[in-house]
Amino acid sequence: MPELWLVDARGDEILFAVHALEAGLYRRVAADAEGRVASRVVGRRLRLSRERTRLGTWRYHLETTA
């Protein structure tokens, strides 16, 4: 797999990390100042966010930018 996405949404903050395969090892891709991570597979910058619904459950959003 050229890329792994790891998500942990159990706490107050969402952990969203992208790991790219480089020379046989997975290396974490650093996020920019706005929390976006570049995905070579998707070809865009990604950020995962969430909001509470009126029922108290979570709604997740995967935001993409060029």
C-alpha positions in Angstrom: 0.0 0.0 0.0 1.5 3.3 -1.0 -0.2 5.2 1.9 -1.9 4.5 5.2 -4.4 6.7 6.9 -4.8 6.4 10.7 -7.8 7.9 12.5 -8.5 7.9 16.2 -11.7 9.8 17.1 -12.2 8.5 20.6 -11.0 11.6 22.5 -11.8 15.3 22.4 -9.4 15.8 19.5 -9.3 13.8 16.2 -6.0 12.2 15.4 -5.7 12.0 11.6 -2.4 11.0 10.2 -1.2 10.0 6.8 1.9 7.7 6.4 3.5 7.4 3.0 5.6 4.5 1.9 9.1 5.6 1.2 12.0 3.2 0.6 10.2 0.4 2.2 9.2 2.3 5.4 6.1 4.3 6.3 6.8 7.9 7.2 4.3 10.2 8.7 3.5 13.2 6.4 3.6 16.5 8.3 0.5 18.6 8.5 0.6 22.2 7.5 -0.3 25.2 9.8 -4.1 24.6 9.0 -3.9 20.9 9.9 -4.0 19.7 6.3 -2.0 16.7 5.2 -0.8 16.1 1.6 -1.9 12.7 0.1 0.0 11.6 -2.9 -2.6 8.9 -3.6 -5.5 11.3 -3.7 -3.5 14.2 -5.1 -5.0 16.7 -2.6 -4.5 18.1 0.9 -6.8 16.6 3.4 -8.2 17.5 6.8 -10.7 15.5 8.9 -13.2 17.4 11.1 -16.4 16.6 12.9 -19.4 18.2 14.5 -22.1 17.1 16.8 -25.6 16.5 15.3 -28.7 17.6 17.1 -29.1 14.0 18.3 -25.7 14.1 20.0 -23.9 11.8 17.5 -20.9 12.8 15.4 -20.9 13.9 11.7 -17.5 13.6 10.1 -16.2 15.7 7.2 -13.2 15.0 5.0 -12.2 18.4 3.6 -10.0 18.5 0.5 -8.0 21.3 -1.2 -5.7 21.4 -4.2 
